Every structure is written in C-alpha cells, then in structure tokens.
Amino acid sequence: MNSTLQSFDRLRERLHADYETLSPHLKRIAQFALDDPNSFALETVAGIAETIGVQPSTLVRFAKVFGFTGFSDMQRVFRVRLIEGAPSYREKVFKESRDFEQLARDNPHAILDEFVEASSLSLDQLRQNTSNESLLEAMAMVEAARDVYVIGLRRAFPVAAYFSYGLTRLEFRCHLLDYVGGMVPQQVVTMTPDDLLIAVSYAEYEPPVVEVVQDVFIREIPTLTITDTLSSPLTRYAHLYFTVNDSAVHRFRPLTASMALVQTLLIGLGYRKDADRSKAKRPATRPGARKSAR
C-alpha cells in the first residue's frame, strides 16, 4: 500500500488535488469514490466498473496512478474508513430494503425518518470533506472583498438567499443576484477584481448561474462556489469551492449540509469581526508610557 495515503483523509485530499489532471475515465472513478465511498468500499471491481461505465482494468490503473499496487490495495482504505469511522454508513448500507413510497403514504413519519437520516449522512460527509484551511480561506475572501455578490437559483436559491441575509446582518456590503427585473447581467458588469462572487448550484446546473461564474472567473474576479460534485462547472471556474453531497429522499434532497456550511462561515466571520472591533477599541499605549503596577 502507498504508505503516504493509508488514511482516507489523505487519499481524499489527493483525489481533490489531482482531479483536473486525470483522464475523463479516471475522473469518473474519482467522482464516484468521493460521492459514494461506501459503495466503493463494498462493491466488487466488476460491480463498480459496471456502475461507472468503465472497464475493470481502468479501476486497477486508477489505483496505480495513486501509488497503490492494485485496486484491492486502494479499496482497503475505504473499507477501514467504513468499519472504524462511520457506523451510520454501515447501517445505511445494510439496512433492510423496503417499499418507501407505500410506507410513506401510510406513515408520514417515515418520511421524516428518511430526511433526518439523509441529513445526518450529508453532515457527516461535510465534516470529513471540509478542511479548516478552506474555511479560513473562504472567510478571508469575504473579508477582503469590497462588495460580495451572491447567486443561486432553484434548489440552490434558499442557500444563496440565506448566505446573503447573513452577510448583510454582519454588515458586509452584499448583493443577492436573484434575477428579479432581469438586471443580473448589468449588475455583473459592474463587478471588479476588488469584489467577490459567491455562487451556489447543484445538478442540473442552472445555465444562467454557470454563465455568470464563467464570466466573472475569466475577468479574474474572485469566485467562491458551493456545489455537489468535482465535475460540476462551478468547481472548474472557481478560485475556491466546496462540494456538498446531499443524499436524495424520493424526489427531493435536503439542504441541511449546505446550510450548515453557510452558517459555519457566517458565525466564523461574525466572531472575527467582533474580535477586530474589540481590538480597535483598545487604547493604544504611547511609546515610553509607564504602566501602572498592580
């Protein structure tokens, strides 16, 4: 086994760092490994290859790219994570199958159970996949911006709207690009490299949001994005991005993890702002001034 990648956290960081350098087939494998690490740990080579749509030999090649002797060697890292670190995942994978739709009609509480469980899984993944460094960098981007513009449509709109609300409450100069009145293109034109765009979008990615992110990125305006997969166009055109994988329940996906990420950033920014204000209120000590002894 590659001794430097024995932990899942280290391997996940390497997959993120090398993703753009991989071939299309290897990118599909990397995305599957990060989006569904449980299946990657438990399925056979043939089963994973069929799910992804690649040859089994491609999985072996993928493992060797990251320094493992073969696919089984790499899969062992995912299995150790599943056994030692995530009992809730094991319960999810091995629980008895049931006809959820029939159950939901007779017992709506079952829907609540499913949403709570899906949210719990998403939050656990968010905690594992989000580094302290990326959170600090995101807060620094907000603090450095003259104006912050936030955009998100459809399922992403509540997340974008809450982010904008929170930043405004913290007294940042913030503008929500909501397409009311059709003035978003004109608003985007006024942005400069001193500003920041925060974009939120999940599959199927809304073309207007992707176009704004592309335009701003090309103009070298800082972009911070929240999306769902490494192959999302919002990761390609972002200076910093977060991926949040929400488990689907019937035709809906909870927004719990996305909101938790946004609230984490807002609370962190609030504490940092309070600290700056307290520091600014402290009287400066004059050079040579004598301090009173206690």
MOCORUR-V374291 format. One line per field, one symbol per residue. ss: DSSP state (@ for helix, = for strand, . for the rest). burial: 1 if it has 24 or more other ideal C-beta (glycine too) atoms within 12 Angstrom, else 0. Layout:
BEGIN
ss->???
burial->???
END
This chain:
BEGIN
ss->..@@@..@@@@@@@@@@@@@@..@@@@@@@@@@@@.@@@@@@..@@@@@@@@...@@@@@@@@@@.....@@@@@@@@@@@@@@@.@@@@@@@@.....@@@@@@@..@@@@@@@@@@@@@@@@@@@@@..@@@@@@@@@@@@@...=====.@@@@@@@@@@@@@@@@....====..@@@.@@@@@@......=====......@@@@@@@@@@@@...======.....@@@@...====....==..==..@@@@@@@@@@@@@@@@@@@@@@@@@@.............
burial->000010010011011100100100011111111111111110101001100101010111011011010010111111101100010110010000000100000000000001101111111111011100011011101110101111111111111111110110010101111100000100110010001111111110110111111111100011111111111111111111111111101000111111111111110110000000000000000000000000
END
